[in-house]
Amino acid sequence: MYKLLKDLFPICRSITGGGNRQTLKMLNQEIPIKIEEFQSGTQCYDWTIPDEWNIKEAYIENETGTRIVDFQDNNLHVVNYSEPVNGTFSLDELKSHIYSIPEKPELIPYATSYYKRDWGFCMSHDQLEKLKPGNYNILIDSTIRPGSLTIGEAFLNGKSKKEVLISSYICHPSMANDSLSGVVLAVQIFKHLFMLKNRRYSYRFVFLPETIGAIVYLFHHGKYLKKYVHAGLVLTCLGDPNSFNYKCTRQGNHELDEIVKHVFKHSGHECAFHDFFPYGSDERQYSSPGFNLPIGSLMRSIYGRFREYHTSGDNLDFVTEDALNESFEIYSKVFNALESNKRYMRDQPYCEPMLAKYNLHDTVGYIDSNDNKDAITRTVILKWLLNYSDGEHSLLDIANKIDISIDQLSVVAGQLEEKGIIYSV
């Protein structure tokens, strides 16, 4: 994951353009991705797909010809979607087009102007303070012309037509945690789920520009998603070393919400849980009233609430391999639990079956409480499963009753199912 993130990091992405296509082309080397292009000028609900933006070069030179800002050094230096400029400006004229953050004087901000024609540069406030009066040569070699918005999609079939939606966004330029950590984690989750035998759910992965991409995708596929999406997650901010946060679905008590709570209870990791709020990332589009899809967002630091957010501080040093691996471990447990959370029925519901007959119970009625704790636990689990396999209680319900992890419970349920004692409904 970290290697892929490093490879993707230098690319200048936006809500449209060649950077997004290059990103999806690289992802397609990891997992099979279908590409869709949506033409500029297309109306999608209250939004219109803008003209496509691409940039080759941009810089600010002082009177001696020294480049004091260069897009090649950091693509955050240019306001995303800046229109082309080539001219000479006084310092006062230039300052009206420069963005910095006085409260974070060493960091370059990330600024955009998607829907209003403008141009600008971003630099650290420390650098801005050092600019001397005089004239500056400005070049922004960009194009804004009719083109298209690009969305990538990957799909894994399951036994059920019910789908789990996994969404991440590819519109941010060089920011490692916000955006890219979610993208590379989604790729790794695809690989993990691909290896699962007899997948219960189908899984749909989308890689799209934030906000406008989700709106365009819903405009074209929303009716289908509303019919088939059982649950989903928006992946972002998963590579920083801080503790986890989970933004619940709009429903608040959906199976997905309960599974995430359960996983963290048995994970050894801390997680703060937050009720749904209608701002943030693309969950606000998927969960808009007309669709009301049960989409949560499991993050580490929450977008907008960490110092490095939308600045040059969100770099390869901020994201760690250990944090990405922990995030993947948690996500894999969540999806494994979702797959396992079935309801079972007893084949013969009257009284307990004779477990020894099925080689599921010791025939000698003696258990050493010190040496056979696993046997005791397994026997207790069997008793609970046999009693609550009534078609009404899910494995998650039973796991919570006896305070064990659902993955431990599902192993025993699988043994009972193999013996024909219970079956899923």
C-alpha positions as MATLAB code, in Angstrom:
seq = 'MYKLLKDLFPICRSITGGGNRQTLKMLNQEIPIKIEEFQSGTQCYDWTIPDEWNIKEAYIENETGTRIVDFQDNNLHVVNYSEPVNGTFSLDELKSHIYSIPEKPELIPYATSYYKRDWGFCMSHDQLEKLKPGNYNILIDSTIRPGSLTIGEAFLNGKSKKEVLISSYICHPSMANDSLSGVVLAVQIFKHLFMLKNRRYSYRFVFLPETIGAIVYLFHHGKYLKKYVHAGLVLTCLGDPNSFNYKCTRQGNHELDEIVKHVFKHSGHECAFHDFFPYGSDERQYSSPGFNLPIGSLMRSIYGRFREYHTSGDNLDFVTEDALNESFEIYSKVFNALESNKRYMRDQPYCEPMLAKYNLHDTVGYIDSNDNKDAITRTVILKWLLNYSDGEHSLLDIANKIDISIDQLSVVAGQLEEKGIIYSV';
ca = [
       0.000    0.000    0.000;
       2.715    2.463    0.965;
       4.692    1.816   -2.219;
       1.600    2.435   -4.353;
       0.861    5.594   -2.378;
       4.413    6.851   -2.993;
       4.045    6.182   -6.719;
       0.732    8.069   -6.877;
       1.776   10.978   -4.666;
       3.548   13.213   -7.263;
       0.616   13.243   -9.709;
      -1.349   16.481  -10.004;
      -4.992   15.443   -9.794;
      -8.142   17.516   -9.925;
     -11.857   16.940  -10.489;
     -11.055   16.340  -14.175;
      -7.985   15.883  -16.287;
      -5.062   13.719  -17.242;
      -3.849   13.311  -13.664;
      -6.981   11.347  -12.800;
      -6.611    9.129  -15.861;
      -2.963    8.487  -15.021;
      -3.978    7.577  -11.469;
      -6.648    5.133  -12.651;
      -4.238    3.630  -15.187;
      -1.817    2.876  -12.342;
      -4.606    1.409  -10.211;
      -5.621   -0.760  -13.155;
      -2.215   -2.428  -12.926;
      -3.251   -3.592   -9.432;
      -6.930   -4.473   -9.891;
      -9.261   -4.579  -12.945;
     -10.885   -1.161  -13.337;
     -13.564   -0.089  -15.794;
     -13.300    3.556  -16.884;
     -16.281    5.819  -17.581;
     -16.015    9.309  -19.088;
     -18.750   11.910  -18.614;
     -18.711   14.886  -20.943;
     -18.251   18.512  -19.886;
     -21.478   20.473  -19.872;
     -23.584   17.492  -18.800;
     -26.237   18.494  -16.263;
     -26.445   16.192  -13.242;
     -29.149   17.313  -10.824;
     -28.219   20.873   -9.799;
     -24.623   20.537  -11.016;
     -22.925   20.810  -14.399;
     -19.726   18.944  -15.242;
     -17.131   21.682  -15.810;
     -14.651   21.967  -18.642;
     -11.582   19.795  -18.228;
      -8.463   21.279  -16.618;
      -4.883   20.288  -17.324;
      -1.595   21.964  -16.435;
       1.960   21.594  -17.748;
       3.983   24.224  -15.950;
       3.686   27.170  -13.569;
       6.125   29.444  -11.764;
       6.841   32.857  -10.249;
      10.176   34.499  -11.131;
      11.668   37.600   -9.514;
      13.446   40.370  -11.402;
      16.727   38.403  -11.491;
      15.021   35.430  -13.156;
      15.164   33.280  -10.053;
      12.142   31.021   -9.652;
      10.797   31.539   -6.166;
       7.772   29.258   -6.699;
       7.726   26.304   -9.090;
       4.832   23.922   -9.768;
       7.391   21.186  -10.435;
       8.581   21.389   -6.820;
       5.109   20.973   -5.341;
       1.848   20.880   -7.287;
       0.045   22.556   -4.373;
       1.831   25.771   -5.363;
      -0.853   26.449   -8.009;
      -4.510   27.037   -7.198;
      -6.210   23.973   -8.657;
      -8.117   24.881  -11.850;
      -6.152   28.110  -12.391;
      -6.727   29.581  -15.834;
      -3.657   30.297  -18.018;
      -1.585   33.398  -17.218;
       1.584   34.825  -18.738;
       2.666   38.297  -17.674;
       4.492   40.629  -15.320;
       2.917   41.806  -12.063;
       3.910   44.103   -9.246;
       4.157   42.612   -5.764;
       0.868   44.234   -4.738;
      -0.880   42.849   -7.820;
       0.628   39.424   -7.208;
      -0.358   39.321   -3.535;
      -4.037   39.481   -4.465;
      -3.515   36.072   -6.124;
      -1.410   34.434   -3.400;
      -2.821   32.179   -0.687;
      -1.090   31.304    2.564;
      -2.043   30.300    6.111;
      -0.678   32.712    8.741;
      -1.612   30.244   11.524;
       0.489   27.528    9.836;
       3.331   29.656    8.504;
       5.573   26.826    7.273;
       2.898   24.980    5.252;
       1.636   25.447    1.683;
      -2.183   25.467    1.528;
      -4.320   23.544   -0.957;
      -6.689   25.911   -2.770;
      -9.151   25.374   -5.627;
     -11.281   27.410   -7.998;
     -13.285   24.747   -9.829;
     -16.393   26.715  -10.726;
     -15.137   30.289  -11.051;
     -12.493   31.296  -13.576;
      -9.516   32.633  -11.616;
      -5.844   31.961  -11.031;
      -3.500   31.956   -8.118;
      -0.481   30.579   -6.321;
      -0.076   29.058   -2.878;
       2.986   29.353   -0.703;
       3.971   29.187    2.924;
       3.274   32.353    4.886;
       6.954   32.468    5.838;
       7.850   32.670    2.144;
       5.175   35.273    1.446;
       6.555   37.498    4.200;
       9.986   37.431    2.543;
       8.827   38.671   -0.875;
      10.416   42.017   -1.760;
       8.796   44.902   -3.692;
       9.352   44.718   -7.411;
       8.010   43.043  -10.537;
       7.447   39.325  -10.907;
       7.114   37.223  -14.043;
       4.164   34.821  -13.859;
       3.457   31.756  -15.976;
       0.614   29.291  -15.610;
       0.609   27.010  -18.631;
      -2.806   25.410  -18.236;
      -5.849   24.649  -20.353;
      -9.551   24.746  -19.496;
     -11.583   23.380  -22.378;
     -14.433   20.919  -23.047;
     -13.446   17.383  -22.132;
     -14.751   14.936  -19.582;
     -14.825   13.803  -15.969;
     -13.320   10.363  -15.341;
     -14.596    7.685  -12.933;
     -13.106    4.246  -12.287;
     -15.077    1.239  -11.069;
     -14.151   -2.290   -9.987;
     -16.616   -5.047   -9.160;
     -16.587   -8.399   -7.371;
     -19.549  -10.747   -7.751;
     -21.040  -12.476   -4.740;
     -23.837  -14.970   -4.150;
     -26.260  -12.121   -3.489;
     -27.213   -9.232   -5.738;
     -26.998   -7.079   -2.615;
     -23.886   -4.932   -2.817;
     -21.416   -3.248   -0.530;
     -20.224    0.092   -1.933;
     -16.614    1.126   -1.285;
     -15.907    4.676   -2.404;
     -12.695    6.713   -2.454;
     -11.766    9.922   -4.221;
      -8.964   10.723   -6.667;
      -9.285   14.489   -7.099;
      -6.672   15.705   -4.609;
      -3.155   16.503   -5.805;
      -0.169   15.582   -3.631;
      -1.831   14.790   -0.311;
      -1.039   11.425    1.198;
      -3.602   10.972    3.975;
      -6.624   12.890    2.709;
      -7.518   10.953   -0.435;
      -4.579    8.687   -1.311;
      -4.591    6.570    1.859;
      -8.218    5.675    1.116;
      -7.433    4.901   -2.520;
      -4.595    2.472   -1.785;
      -6.543    0.858    1.054;
      -9.490    0.280   -1.308;
      -7.136   -1.502   -3.722;
      -5.860   -3.740   -0.925;
      -9.419   -4.490    0.261;
     -10.341   -5.541   -3.287;
      -7.441   -8.003   -3.245;
      -8.510   -9.297    0.175;
     -12.138   -9.808   -0.859;
     -11.109  -11.345   -4.168;
      -9.464  -14.160   -2.193;
     -12.600  -14.884   -0.130;
     -14.355  -18.061   -1.217;
     -18.127  -17.986   -1.607;
     -18.548  -14.257   -1.093;
     -21.955  -13.524    0.354;
     -22.239   -9.954   -0.950;
     -21.151   -8.349   -4.192;
     -18.687   -5.475   -3.831;
     -18.558   -2.309   -5.918;
     -15.479   -0.080   -5.725;
     -15.612    3.454   -7.134;
     -12.698    5.848   -7.596;
     -13.998    9.309   -8.429;
     -13.496   13.026   -7.862;
     -15.024   14.120   -4.575;
     -18.487   15.755   -4.570;
     -19.004   16.338   -8.307;
     -17.850   12.776   -9.098;
     -20.232   11.205   -6.594;
     -23.070   13.407   -7.879;
     -22.367   12.419  -11.493;
     -22.108    8.745  -10.521;
     -25.401    8.853   -8.611;
     -27.116   10.701  -11.452;
     -26.280    7.844  -13.818;
     -26.378    4.857  -11.443;
     -28.308    6.037   -8.389;
     -31.530    4.129   -9.065;
     -29.593    0.889   -9.337;
     -27.577    1.627   -6.186;
     -30.714    2.496   -4.237;
     -32.133   -0.911   -5.135;
     -29.068   -3.047   -4.422;
     -26.664   -1.333   -1.997;
     -26.894   -2.963    1.426;
     -24.137   -0.895    3.052;
     -21.056    1.066    2.185;
     -18.033    3.004    3.363;
     -16.196    6.095    2.174;
     -12.447    5.578    2.591;
     -10.207    8.523    3.471;
      -7.679    9.704    6.075;
      -6.487    6.195    6.927;
      -2.702    6.553    6.921;
      -1.958    8.914    9.810;
      -0.826    7.522   13.177;
      -3.765    8.872   15.205;
      -6.627    6.833   16.661;
      -9.745    5.844   14.710;
     -13.024    7.683   14.195;
     -16.237    6.286   12.763;
     -18.953    8.439   11.248;
     -22.164    6.422   11.439;
     -24.625    5.934    8.622;
     -27.532    8.345    8.335;
     -29.718    5.581    9.781;
     -27.505    5.434   12.885;
     -28.438    1.886   13.862;
     -27.698    0.038   10.648;
     -26.074   -3.393   10.700;
     -22.850   -1.758    9.476;
     -22.791    0.607   12.469;
     -23.243   -2.289   14.873;
     -20.547   -4.338   13.171;
     -18.002   -1.515   13.366;
     -18.753   -1.081   17.067;
     -18.383   -4.816   17.614;
     -15.094   -5.033   15.700;
     -13.516   -2.239   17.708;
     -14.704   -3.694   21.004;
     -12.660   -6.813   20.246;
      -9.802   -5.182   18.323;
      -7.658   -3.543   20.993;
      -7.839   -0.235   19.095;
      -9.603    2.898   20.273;
     -12.352    4.434   18.155;
     -14.581    7.454   18.691;
     -18.095    7.122   17.246;
     -19.907   10.094   15.723;
     -23.506   10.481   14.631;
     -23.970   11.243   10.951;
     -23.432   14.894   10.015;
     -24.264   16.307    6.558;
     -20.813   17.592    5.644;
     -17.503   15.882    5.081;
     -16.902   13.585    2.112;
     -19.093   11.730   -0.377;
     -21.216    9.980    2.240;
     -23.275   13.182    2.222;
     -24.171   12.565   -1.448;
     -24.865    8.843   -1.058;
     -26.937    9.610    2.052;
     -28.893   12.522    0.589;
     -32.650   12.085    1.252;
     -33.525   10.803   -2.212;
     -31.042    7.930   -1.971;
     -30.572    7.533    1.789;
     -27.961    4.821    1.299;
     -26.491    3.402    4.536;
     -22.949    4.683    4.011;
     -20.526    5.219    6.880;
     -16.978    6.526    6.983;
     -14.252    4.855    9.022;
     -11.236    7.138    9.347;
      -8.289    7.771   11.583;
      -8.067   11.583   11.948;
     -11.257   13.316   10.815;
     -10.946   15.517    7.732;
     -10.552   19.165    8.688;
      -9.545   18.354   12.261;
      -5.838   17.634   11.908;
      -3.192   20.303   11.447;
      -1.819   18.909    8.195;
      -5.235   18.812    6.488;
      -5.286   20.384    3.001;
      -1.669   21.523    3.238;
       1.785   20.397    2.209;
       2.052   18.841    5.677;
      -0.159   15.977    4.449;
       2.847   14.308    2.881;
       4.669   10.986    2.781;
       6.165   11.603    6.218;
       2.714   12.071    7.779;
       1.470    8.692    6.554;
       3.062    5.546    7.986;
       3.150    1.941    6.850;
       2.097    0.780   10.318;
      -0.989    3.012   10.270;
      -2.009    1.772    6.815;
      -1.572   -1.831    7.939;
      -3.655   -1.254   11.081;
      -6.367    0.396    9.006;
      -6.399   -2.549    6.602;
      -6.591   -4.985    9.526;
      -9.656   -3.189   10.918;
     -11.349   -2.915    7.513;
     -10.771   -6.593    6.754;
     -12.365   -7.497   10.101;
     -15.353   -5.291    9.304;
     -15.924   -6.934    5.911;
     -15.303  -10.408    7.302;
     -17.912   -9.707    9.992;
     -20.366   -8.392    7.416;
     -19.885  -11.580    5.400;
     -20.298  -13.767    8.511;
     -23.322  -12.039    9.999;
     -25.929  -14.550    8.863;
     -29.038  -15.887   10.540;
     -29.233  -19.625   11.086;
     -31.977  -22.186   11.657;
     -31.740  -25.563   13.326;
     -32.389  -28.520   11.047;
     -34.118  -30.205   13.991;
     -35.095  -27.535   16.531;
     -36.375  -29.800   19.316;
     -33.953  -30.090   22.229;
     -30.189  -30.229   21.841;
     -28.563  -32.585   19.370;
     -26.161  -35.168   20.752;
     -22.904  -33.354   19.983;
     -20.659  -36.347   20.651;
     -22.421  -38.121   17.817;
     -21.069  -35.445   15.478;
     -17.593  -35.370   17.090;
     -18.367  -31.920   18.461;
     -18.223  -32.773   22.152;
     -15.938  -34.829   24.408;
     -17.407  -38.212   25.298;
     -15.661  -38.157   28.703;
     -17.580  -35.920   31.082;
     -14.571  -34.331   32.746;
     -12.997  -30.962   31.956;
      -9.922  -29.624   33.697;
     -10.708  -25.928   34.115;
      -7.041  -24.986   33.942;
      -5.965  -26.978   30.920;
      -9.100  -27.016   28.770;
     -10.301  -23.421   28.670;
     -10.652  -23.594   24.884;
     -12.882  -26.653   25.203;
     -15.073  -24.892   27.739;
     -15.368  -21.842   25.524;
     -16.205  -23.958   22.480;
     -18.864  -25.873   24.397;
     -20.443  -22.627   25.590;
     -20.402  -21.267   22.055;
     -22.054  -24.425   20.736;
     -24.837  -24.186   23.316;
     -25.551  -20.547   22.451;
     -25.526  -21.191   18.722;
     -27.833  -24.165   19.026;
     -30.318  -22.223   21.134;
     -30.334  -19.018   19.104;
     -30.270  -20.518   15.608;
     -33.934  -19.645   15.274;
     -33.892  -17.492   12.144;
     -34.377  -14.337   14.184;
     -30.954  -13.812   15.731;
     -27.889  -12.970   13.656;
     -24.390  -14.131   14.539;
     -23.691  -10.568   15.661;
     -26.631  -10.762   18.092;
     -25.287  -14.008   19.556;
     -21.677  -12.778   19.658;
     -22.759   -9.713   21.610;
     -24.772  -11.818   24.042;
     -21.778  -13.925   25.033;
     -19.215  -11.153   24.504;
     -16.948  -12.848   21.986;
     -15.836  -11.720   18.555;
     -18.021  -12.666   15.616;
     -15.062  -14.162   13.760;
     -14.571  -16.650   16.611;
     -18.287  -17.437   16.593;
     -18.442  -17.889   12.823;
     -15.805  -20.636   12.938;
     -17.993  -22.737   15.242;
     -21.110  -21.898   13.221;
     -19.310  -23.180   10.146;
     -18.594  -26.477   11.893;
     -22.262  -26.892   12.809;
     -23.269  -26.032    9.263;
     -20.862  -28.611    7.821;
     -22.492  -31.272   10.033;
     -25.937  -30.279    8.762;
     -27.106  -29.246   12.229;
     -27.813  -25.618   11.274;
     -28.298  -23.838    7.973;
     -28.275  -20.160    6.971;
     -31.482  -18.414    5.998;
];
